[in-house]
Amino acid sequence: VEEYDGYSLRFELNPATEKIEVSCETKPSLPTSVTIPSHVTIDNVEYAVTDIQNAAFQNCSNITSVDIPNTVTTIGSSAFYYCSNLTSIDIPSSVTTIGSYAFFYCSKLKSIRCYSESVPQTANTAFNYVPSDMQIQVPEQSIGLYQEASPWNIYTIIKIYPYHYGEKYVVEEYDGY
């Protein structure tokens, strides 16, 4: 268990898959941003964090944002269930699976940036009860794929802003700033 600012994360090694799964051990008591590390060390062995467990952050209503590392491949069922103050999330290109009810009742979720060029395998219920005006930003060459894939296609799909995951670039300059 690693302690953070008002919450702690639990990392478990799944012996069957040798994957590290993350979940929230104690729920944040204040509005907060959560950063999931890309790697953890268990018994002097470093492992990549690959899975956000089922119900990992369920009912963490004070979470406003989550930083998911580019090592995560799976966002489990109900992972962010009822994170009612979550406003936006970046899904790295490494994510291939998003479980059922993953973002259920994230009632303030207005924007998802999904960096994957191929649509992650996504349960039809992954985005139940998120605002209908939520925008999903994806790589420009993949807009058509997302517009055809359920449940992504019930939201507005737009071109991702011109920066790569973790790197920001200047789009326009105005008088030197």
Secondary structure, DSSP 4 states (H G I P E B T S, - for coil): -EE-SS-EEEEEEETTTTEEEEEEEE--SS-EEEE--SEEEETTEEEEEEEE-TTTTTT-TTEEEEE--TT--EE-TTTTTT-TT--EEEE-TT--EE-TTTTTT-TT--EEEE--SSPPEE-TTTTTTS-TT-EEEE-GGGHHHHHHSTTGGGSEEEEPPS--TT-------STT-
